[in-house]
Amino acid sequence: MHTIDLCGDWQVVEIGSDEQIPARVPGCVHTDLLAAGKIDDPFYRDNEDALHWIGEADWAYTRTFKVPEEILAHDRVMLRCHGLDTPATVVINGQTVGEADNMFRTWEFDVEDALVAGDNTIEVRFASTIPYIQERQAQRALPGWGGPKEVAGRAWVRKEPCNFGWDWGPVVVTCGIWRDIEIVAFSDARLAEVSVRQEHEDGSAALTVGVGVEAVADSALSVAVSVSLDGEVVAEAQAPVADGAAQAELAVETPRLWWPSGMGDQPLYEVAVSLMHASGEVLDSAAKRVGLRTLRLDRHPDEWGESFQFVANGVPFFAKGANWIPADAFVTRMTVDDYRHLIQSAADANMNMLRVWGGGIYEQDMFYDLCDEMGICIWQDFMFACSTYPSFDDAFLANVQGEAEDNVRRLRHHPCIALWCGNNELEQGLVGDEWSAGQMSWEDYGKLFDTLIPDVVSELDPDRDYWPCSPHTPSDDRRDFNNPSCGDAHLWDVWHGRKPFEWYRTCTHRFNSEFGFQSFPEPPRRTGT
C-alpha cells in the first residue's frame, strides 16, 4: 500500500473573497486567521463576540500536490480524511469526489478517476453550520440546556458540542481539516480493521486477533501476527483469510499485567499484523499497543444498595480523578507535550481515572497513548451532552452509527479504556413524555442510547462495559438520576455559596462522576510598570 501525505501547507479563503490566507493542516480556520494576524486573540476580553462571524461564514481550503504515475496504476486510489469539521464538500481537479457531515468520522472517497499524473488541486469547502441549524430548528426545535450565547439547536449537527459555547467556554464555531488527510493506493487487498481480545486464566493470556480485509482481487491471502514486549517476540501465529476475515489465536505465558496508576506497572505489548499475498509479498501491515489486563465495572447488591466500582485484574480500586474537557477551544493546537503535561499532572496528583466528557471530542490518539503509558483509566463518553437529539431521523441515526463504529474501532485496543458511556446528563430532565414539554421521549432516547450505541459496543468491543448516561440510576425510575444507593451521580451541590465543601464528606453516592467548583476568571497579566 502506498500513501501521499496531504498534511502541511494549504491556503484558506472565505468563500466570496479573493484573499488567500496561509493555512496549516491539521488545523482550523481560527488558528489560521490568528497565525496570519487577521483576528485578535478570541480569549482576550470580549473579542469572542466580535469573532462570531467566522462561524457564520463559508470557507475553502486548497492546495496542489503531485501524484506519481505508479500510484494511479493501483486497483484502488482513495482519499482518506481522518477528520473534516464539517459539513464539507471535497473537490479534486474541479470534480466533486465526496461530502462529509460528521466531524467525528473518518471519511474515504474513491478519487482514482479524478486524479492525473503530475500536478493536482484539491479543495475542501466548509459550509457554515448556522443556516442549517436554524432551518432544522424552525422545522422542529431540539430542546436543550445552553449558555446565554450558545447557538440553539447544535444537536442537529455532529460536531464538537462545546464549539457552540458552554458555561466554561466561548462560542468559537470552528471549521477545517482537523485531522490527517492522505491519498491511499493499494492493489489486491488491504487491512480494514484489527481487533485484539484477551482472556486470562492460570497465569496465561489467550489473545484472539481478529482481522478484517478489504479485497479487490481474487487472491489467496493470509495474515501473520506477532506479539512482542520491549522488542522481544513472545508469541506468533498465522491464519488464512476467508470471506474477508481472519482470526489468529496466540498465548502469552506469564504475561506482565497492565495496572491502573498506583497499583503496578504499565507494560505495553505490540501486536503486529501483516497481510500476505500467496507470493509472500506483504500487502499491508498494522500494529496495536495493548495492555494485558482485565478491567470491568462491578455492580452487585450490597448492604447499601448496589455497588459501582471498577476492578482491574480482579482487584477492586477506588477511582480518583476528574472530568476531561477539551484542553483548548482550538483542539488542533494541542501538542503531545501539552497532553503529556496535563496527563502527567493528573498522575502526579494521584489520579487514576479521567472521564472524557460527552460535550467535547473523541480525543486524539496521542491522548490515549499517554494514558496507556501512565495508567490513567478512561471513562469514555460518546459525544452527546445536555441536549435532546433527533433520533426520529433515520439519516441522523445512520450517521451516528458510522461515528460510533469508527471510534470504537479506533480506541478499543487501548488498555486505558475502562467504560463506554452513552451521553452526558440527558436523563437529568431532558427525557420524558413528549417533545412539546421540552423533552425527548423515552422511545426516541432508547433508539440511541439503549439500542444503537450499545449494540455497536457489544459487536465491536464485547469485553467492555457500557453505561447509557452519566448520571444514571439503574432502576425503574431513571429520572431519579442521583440516587445515592446505586449508579453514578453528578454532584453540584457545592457551588458558589450553595453548600460548603465539607458537604462532600457526608454524601453517600456510589460513584461521583462529576463534581467540583467552577473557577473564577484568571486575572489579566500586568505588563510594564
C-alpha positions in Angstrom: 0.0 0.0 0.0 1.2 3.5 -0.8 0.2 6.8 0.7 0.6 10.5 -0.2 0.5 12.7 2.9 -1.5 15.9 2.2 -0.9 17.5 5.6 1.1 20.7 5.8 0.8 24.0 4.0 -2.6 24.9 2.5 -4.4 28.1 1.7 -7.8 29.1 3.1 -10.2 31.7 1.8 -13.5 33.0 2.9 -15.9 32.0 0.1 -16.8 35.2 -1.7 -13.5 36.8 -1.0 -10.3 36.7 -3.1 -7.8 36.9 -0.2 -5.8 33.7 0.1 -4.5 33.1 3.7 -1.8 30.6 4.6 -3.2 27.7 6.5 -1.9 24.5 8.2 -3.4 21.1 8.1 -4.3 19.7 10.5 -5.8 22.9 11.9 -8.8 25.1 11.9 -9.8 28.4 10.5 -9.5 30.3 13.8 -5.9 29.3 14.3 -5.1 30.1 10.6 -6.6 33.5 10.9 -4.7 34.1 14.2 -1.4 33.0 12.7 -1.9 35.3 9.7 -2.7 38.3 12.0 -6.2 38.6 10.6 -8.0 38.4 14.0 -7.3 39.3 17.6 -7.0 36.7 20.4 -10.5 35.3 20.9 -9.7 34.8 24.7 -8.9 38.5 25.3 -11.7 40.5 26.9 -14.9 40.2 24.8 -13.2 39.5 21.5 -15.2 36.3 21.3 -18.3 38.4 20.5 -16.6 40.2 17.6 -15.5 36.9 16.0 -18.8 35.1 15.7 -18.8 36.0 12.0 -16.1 33.3 11.4 -18.6 30.5 12.3 -21.3 32.2 10.2 -19.1 32.3 7.0 -18.2 29.6 4.5 -14.5 28.7 3.9 -12.5 26.8 1.4 -9.1 25.1 1.9 -7.0 24.5 -1.2 -3.5 23.1 -2.2 -1.8 21.4 -5.0 0.0 18.1 -4.8 1.9 15.7 -7.1 0.7 12.2 -8.0 3.3 9.7 -9.4 2.1 7.6 -12.3 2.7 4.4 -10.3 0.0 5.5 -7.8 -2.6 5.5 -10.5 -1.7 2.0 -11.5 -3.2 0.6 -8.3 -6.6 -1.1 -8.2 -7.9 1.4 -5.7 -6.9 5.0 -5.0 -8.7 6.6 -2.1 -8.7 10.0 -0.4 -8.8 9.2 3.4 -9.9 12.1 5.6 -9.4 11.4 9.3 -11.4 14.5 10.4 -13.4 17.1 8.5 -15.0 19.8 10.6 -17.9 20.0 9.0 -20.0 19.9 6.8 -17.6 19.6 3.9 -17.5 19.1 0.1 -14.3 17.7 -1.4 -13.3 18.7 -4.9 -10.3 17.4 -6.8 -9.3 19.0 -10.1 -12.8 20.5 -10.3 -14.6 17.2 -9.7 -16.7 16.7 -6.6 -15.5 13.4 -5.1 -17.3 13.4 -1.7 -19.2 15.1 1.0 -18.9 14.8 4.8 -21.3 15.8 7.6 -19.8 14.5 10.8 -16.7 15.9 12.5 -16.1 12.6 14.4 -16.0 10.2 11.4 -13.2 9.0 9.1 -14.3 9.6 5.5 -12.9 7.8 2.4 -13.7 8.7 -1.2 -12.7 7.0 -4.4 -10.6 9.5 -6.3 -8.9 7.5 -9.0 -10.9 8.9 -11.8 -10.4 12.5 -10.6 -6.6 12.3 -10.3 -4.0 12.8 -13.0 -0.3 12.0 -13.0 1.6 15.1 -12.0 0.1 18.2 -10.5 -3.4 18.1 -8.9 -5.5 20.5 -7.0 -7.7 19.7 -4.0 -10.3 22.0 -2.5 -12.3 21.3 0.7 -15.3 23.6 1.1 -16.8 24.1 4.5 -20.3 25.4 4.8 -21.4 27.3 7.9 -23.5 25.1 10.2 -25.5 28.0 11.4 -28.0 28.3 8.5 -28.6 24.5 8.5 -29.2 24.5 12.3 -31.6 27.5 12.0 -33.5 25.8 9.2 -33.9 22.5 11.1 -34.8 24.3 14.3 -37.6 26.1 12.5 -39.0 22.7 11.4 -38.7 21.1 14.8 -36.8 22.6 17.7 -34.5 20.5 19.8 -34.7 21.5 23.4 -31.5 21.6 25.5 -29.5 23.5 28.0 -27.2 26.2 26.9 -25.4 29.3 27.9 -26.6 32.8 27.0 -24.6 33.0 23.8 -24.9 29.3 22.8 -26.3 28.5 19.4 -29.7 26.8 19.9 -30.1 23.5 18.0 -26.4 22.5 17.9 -27.6 18.9 18.2 -28.7 18.9 14.6 -25.0 18.6 13.5 -22.4 16.0 14.6 -19.8 18.4 15.7 -18.0 19.2 18.9 -20.9 20.4 21.2 -18.8 22.9 23.2 -17.8 24.7 19.9 -21.2 26.4 20.3 -20.4 27.6 23.8 -20.6 26.3 27.4 -20.8 27.7 30.8 -16.9 27.5 31.0 -16.0 28.3 27.4 -16.5 30.6 24.5 -18.6 30.4 21.3 -16.0 29.6 18.6 -17.6 27.6 15.8 -14.6 26.2 14.0 -14.2 24.5 10.7 -11.2 22.9 8.9 -9.3 19.8 8.2 -8.7 19.0 11.9 -7.0 15.6 11.5 -4.7 14.0 8.9 -5.6 13.7 5.3 -3.9 11.4 2.7 -4.1 9.6 -0.6 -4.2 5.8 -0.1 -3.5 3.5 -3.0 -3.5 -0.3 -3.0 -3.9 -3.4 -5.1 -5.2 -6.9 -4.3 -6.2 -6.1 -0.7 -5.6 -4.1 2.4 -6.3 -4.4 6.1 -9.7 -2.9 7.1 -9.6 -3.4 10.8 -7.7 -5.2 13.6 -9.2 -6.2 16.9 -7.5 -7.8 19.9 -9.5 -9.7 22.5 -7.9 -11.4 25.6 -8.8 -14.0 28.2 -6.8 -14.6 31.4 -6.6 -17.9 33.1 -4.0 -19.8 35.2 -1.2 -17.2 34.6 -1.6 -17.2 30.8 -3.2 -14.6 28.4 -5.0 -16.1 25.4 -5.2 -13.5 22.6 -7.7 -13.6 19.7 -6.6 -11.2 17.0 -9.4 -10.6 14.5 -8.6 -9.1 11.1 -10.9 -7.6 8.5 -9.7 -7.5 5.0 -10.9 -5.4 2.0 -10.0 -7.4 -1.1 -10.3 -6.1 -4.7 -8.9 -9.2 -6.4 -9.4 -12.9 -6.1 -6.1 -13.8 -4.4 -5.1 -16.3 -1.8 -4.3 -14.2 1.3 -3.1 -14.8 4.9 -2.2 -12.8 7.9 0.9 -13.2 10.1 0.6 -12.0 13.7 3.3 -11.4 16.3 3.2 -10.2 19.9 6.3 -8.6 21.3 7.3 -6.9 24.6 10.3 -4.5 24.6 11.3 -5.7 21.2 11.2 -9.4 22.0 8.7 -11.6 20.3 6.7 -13.7 22.8 4.1 -15.2 20.5 3.5 -15.7 16.8 0.7 -17.2 14.6 -0.6 -17.3 11.0 -4.1 -17.6 9.7 -5.8 -17.8 6.3 -8.1 -15.1 5.1 -11.6 -16.3 4.2 -14.6 -14.2 3.3 -12.8 -11.0 4.1 -11.7 -12.0 7.6 -9.0 -13.9 9.5 -8.6 -14.9 13.1 -5.3 -15.8 14.9 -5.1 -17.4 18.3 -2.0 -16.7 20.4 -1.0 -17.4 24.0 1.3 -15.2 26.1 2.6 -17.2 29.1 3.2 -15.5 32.4 2.2 -12.1 31.0 3.2 -8.9 32.6 0.0 -7.3 33.6 -1.1 -3.7 32.9 -2.3 -1.8 36.1 -4.0 1.5 36.8 -1.7 4.1 38.2 -0.6 3.4 41.7 -1.4 -0.3 41.5 1.5 -1.5 39.5 3.3 -1.1 36.2 2.0 -0.4 32.7 3.9 -2.8 30.3 2.6 -2.4 26.7 2.8 -5.3 24.2 2.9 -4.7 20.5 0.6 -6.8 18.3 1.8 -6.6 14.7 -0.3 -7.8 11.8 0.9 -8.3 8.2 -1.4 -9.1 5.3 0.4 -11.5 3.0 -0.2 -12.4 -0.7 0.3 -16.1 -1.7 3.5 -14.9 -3.4 4.9 -13.9 0.0 4.5 -10.1 -0.7 3.4 -8.0 2.3 0.4 -6.1 1.0 -0.4 -4.1 4.2 0.6 -4.0 7.9 -0.7 -2.6 11.2 0.4 -2.5 14.8 -1.5 -2.0 18.0 -0.1 -1.4 21.5 -2.1 -3.3 24.1 -2.0 -3.9 27.8 -2.7 -7.4 29.1 -5.3 -6.9 31.8 -8.9 -7.3 32.8 -10.8 -4.1 33.6 -14.5 -4.2 34.3 -17.3 -2.3 36.0 -18.5 -4.3 39.0 -22.2 -3.9 40.1 -23.6 -6.3 42.7 -26.1 -6.0 45.6 -24.6 -5.0 48.9 -25.8 -3.6 52.2 -26.1 0.0 50.9 -27.9 -0.9 47.6 -25.8 -1.8 44.5 -22.0 -1.3 44.1 -20.4 0.8 41.4 -16.7 0.1 41.3 -14.0 -0.8 38.8 -12.0 -3.9 39.1 -8.5 -4.4 37.4 -7.1 -7.9 37.2 -9.6 -9.0 39.9 -8.7 -6.2 42.3 -11.3 -3.5 43.1 -9.9 0.0 43.3 -11.1 3.4 44.2 -11.4 5.7 41.2 -9.7 9.0 41.8 -9.9 11.6 39.0 -11.6 14.3 37.1 -13.6 15.1 34.0 -11.6 15.9 30.9 -13.0 18.7 28.7 -11.1 19.7 25.5 -7.9 21.3 26.8 -8.1 24.1 24.2 -11.0 25.6 22.4 -8.9 25.0 19.3 -8.1 21.3 19.8 -5.7 21.2 16.9 -3.3 23.4 18.8 -2.7 20.7 21.4 0.7 19.0 21.1 2.0 15.8 22.5 3.9 17.8 25.1 0.7 19.6 26.1 -1.1 16.3 26.6 1.9 14.8 28.4 2.0 17.7 30.9 -1.7 17.5 31.7 -1.9 13.7 32.0 1.3 13.6 34.0 -0.1 16.2 36.3 -3.2 14.0 36.8 -1.0 11.0 37.7 1.2 13.2 40.0 -2.0 14.2 41.8 -2.7 10.5 42.4 -5.5 10.3 39.9 -6.1 7.0 38.2 -9.1 7.9 36.0 -10.3 10.6 33.7 -13.8 10.9 32.2 -13.7 12.1 28.6 -16.8 14.2 28.8 -19.5 14.0 26.1 -19.6 17.7 25.2 -16.1 17.7 23.6 -14.4 15.3 21.2 -13.3 11.7 21.0 -9.7 12.6 21.9 -6.6 12.4 19.7 -4.7 9.1 19.6 -1.8 10.6 21.5 -4.1 11.3 24.5 -5.0 7.6 24.8 -1.4 6.5 24.1 -0.2 8.6 27.1 -3.0 7.4 29.3 -1.9 3.8 28.4 1.7 4.7 29.4 0.7 6.4 32.7 -2.0 4.0 33.9 -4.8 6.6 33.7 -8.1 4.7 33.1 -10.6 6.4 30.8 -14.4 6.6 31.2 -15.3 7.4 27.6 -18.5 9.2 26.8 -19.9 9.3 23.3 -20.3 12.9 22.1 -23.8 13.7 23.3 -24.4 16.3 26.0 -27.1 18.5 27.6 -29.5 18.4 24.6 -32.2 16.4 23.0 -31.2 14.7 19.7 -33.2 13.9 16.5 -33.2 10.1 16.8 -36.6 10.2 15.0 -34.5 11.0 11.9 -33.2 7.8 10.1 -30.3 9.6 8.4 -29.2 11.0 11.7 -29.2 7.5 13.3 -27.2 6.1 10.3 -24.7 8.9 10.7 -24.3 8.3 14.4 -23.9 4.5 13.8 -20.9 5.3 11.5 -19.5 7.6 14.1 -19.8 5.1 16.9 -18.2 2.3 14.8 -15.3 4.4 13.7 -14.4 5.5 17.2 -14.9 2.1 18.9 -12.7 0.5 16.3 -10.1 3.3 16.7 -9.9 3.1 20.5 -10.8 -0.4 21.6 -7.2 -1.7 21.7 -6.2 0.9 24.4 -5.9 -0.7 27.8 -6.8 2.6 29.4 -10.4 2.5 28.2 -12.5 1.3 31.2 -16.1 2.1 30.1 -18.2 3.3 27.2 -20.9 5.8 28.2 -23.8 6.9 26.0 -24.1 10.6 26.9 -23.8 13.4 29.4 -26.9 14.4 31.5 -29.7 13.6 29.1 -31.6 11.6 31.7 -31.3 14.6 34.1 -34.5 16.2 32.9 -34.2 16.2 29.1 -36.0 12.9 28.6 -39.7 12.4 29.4 -43.1 12.0 27.9 -43.2 14.4 24.9 -41.3 16.9 22.8 -43.8 19.6 23.4 -42.8 19.6 27.0 -39.2 20.3 26.1 -38.2 16.7 26.5 -37.0 13.8 24.3 -39.4 10.9 24.5 -38.0 7.7 26.2 -38.7 5.9 23.0 -36.6 8.2 20.9 -33.9 8.3 23.7 -33.9 4.5 23.7 -33.2 4.3 20.0 -29.8 5.9 20.5 -28.7 5.1 24.0 -30.4 1.8 24.8 -30.1 0.2 21.4 -27.9 1.7 18.6 -24.8 2.6 20.6 -24.8 -0.4 23.0 -25.3 -2.7 20.0 -22.2 -1.2 18.4 -20.2 -1.6 21.6 -21.5 -5.2 22.0 -20.5 -6.1 18.5 -17.1 -4.4 18.2 -15.8 -4.3 21.8 -17.7 -7.0 23.7 -15.3 -7.2 26.6 -16.0 -3.7 27.9 -19.0 -2.4 29.8 -21.5 0.1 28.6 -23.4 2.7 30.6 -26.2 4.6 29.0 -25.9 8.0 30.6 -23.9 9.9 33.2 -25.5 10.2 35.7 -27.8 7.2 35.5 -29.7 5.3 38.1 -30.2 1.6 37.1 -33.8 1.3 38.4 -37.4 1.6 37.2 -37.2 5.4 37.8 -34.4 6.7 35.6 -35.5 10.2 36.4 -34.1 9.7 39.9 -30.7 10.3 38.3 -28.7 10.9 41.5 -30.0 8.1 43.7 -27.3 7.6 46.4 -27.9 3.8 46.6 -26.8 2.8 43.0 -25.4 4.1 39.7 -23.3 7.2 39.3 -24.1 10.8 40.3 -23.3 14.4 39.3 -23.0 16.4 42.5 -23.0 20.2 42.0 -24.5 21.0 45.4 -21.3 22.7 46.3 -21.4 25.8 44.1 -20.8 29.4 44.9 -22.3 29.5 48.3 -24.9 26.8 47.9 -23.2 24.3 50.3 -19.8 24.2 51.9 -17.0 22.0 50.7 -17.4 19.9 53.8 -20.7 18.6 52.4 -18.8 16.1 50.3 -17.7 14.3 53.4 -21.4 13.4 54.1 -22.7 12.3 50.7 -23.1 8.6 50.2 -23.4 8.3 46.5 -21.8 5.2 45.0 -19.7 6.9 42.3 -19.4 10.6 41.8 -18.7 11.0 38.1 -19.0 14.8 38.1 -18.4 17.3 40.9 -16.4 20.4 41.6 -16.4 24.1 41.7 -16.1 26.4 38.7 -13.1 28.7 39.0 -13.1 32.4 38.7 -11.7 34.1 35.6 -8.0 34.4 35.5 -6.8 37.9 36.3 -5.1 39.7 33.4 -1.3 39.7 33.5 0.2 43.1 34.1 2.8 44.4 31.6 5.2 47.2 32.1 5.2 49.2 35.3 
